[in-house]
Amino acid sequence: MEFAVLGSEEFTLGFRLAGVRRVYTVRPEEYEAKLLELTEDSTLGILAINSSDLTAVSANVRKKALESISPVVIQVGGEEGDLREKVKSAIGVDLYKSERD
């Protein structure tokens, strides 16, 4: 399972510099179609998207993305809390929890 990123050039640049290989840079008018395509990709485990980009897609596509199990769609950015809480909410498990917690 792979990690992928979808979004604008500004959003994806940092992931590309960090070495993420599956980076999809799209224009706003192409975003919804590419999001649907990637939620059907069985080789993906996690898909990172910009929270603000998700607000621009239709309600049906937004629901499908947020309820996706494979890949898990993680929203990055915005005012919705830290990444730990987003991952926990998306998959139902606190991956950062140690035995001491």
N, C-alpha and C positions, 0 to 999 in steps of 0.2 A: 504494500500500500504506500502510496506516495503523498506528498504534501504539495499543494498547488495554491497559487494566488491569482485572484482575478480583480482587475480594476484599472484605474487610469494610470498614465505614465508616472505621475507623482506618487501615487500609492504603491505601485509595484517596484519602484526603483530600489528602495531599501532592501526588499526581499531578494531582488536580483543581486545586489551587492553582497548580501549575506550568503549567497550561494544556492538559493532555491532555484532548481532547474526548471520546474514547470510554472512559468510565469506567463499569464495571459493579459496583455495590455489591450484594452478595447475602448472604442469611442462610446459615448453614452447611448447612441442609437443601436449599438450592437450588444450592449450589456445583457439585456434580458435573454436573448437567444443563446448567448454563450453560457450564461448561468444555468439555463435549462440543460444545455448540452453537458456541462461539467457535473451536474447533479446525477446524470445518468452514467457517468464514467466509473466503471467498476474497479479501475486501477487506482482510484483516488481514495485516500483515507481521511484526509482533512483538506478542506477548501477554505482559505482565508479570504474574506471580502471586507470592503470598507462599509461601515454602518451607514454612512450617508448615501452610498450607491444603492443600497437595498431599499431605501425609501422611494426611489424613483421607478421601481418595477411594479407590476400589477399585484394586487392582493393575492391572487392564486399562485403566482410564481414565488412571491415572498413566503407564503405559507409552505409551499413545497420545499423551498430551500431550508427554512428554519426547522422543518420536521424531518429532514433527510437524516438517515442513519448512516449511510455509506454513500458518499462521504459525509462526514460531520462538517457542517458549515459554521465557521467561527467568524463573528463580526468583530472587526478591529476598529478602534477609534470611537468617537462619540462620547456620550456621557453615561454609558450603561455599566460602569464598574470596571474592575480590573480583569485581566486576561484569565486569572485563576478562576474567578467566578463565572466567566463566560464558558470556559471549558467544562466546569462542573455542571453548569446548567445544560449545556449541549449534550453531554454524554452521561450525566447522572452520577459521576464518580469524581472525587477530588484527587487528581493525579499527583498533586503536590503534598498530600498528607503523608506525614511520616509516622512511624510507630510511636513517637513521643507526643504527637498531637492528640 
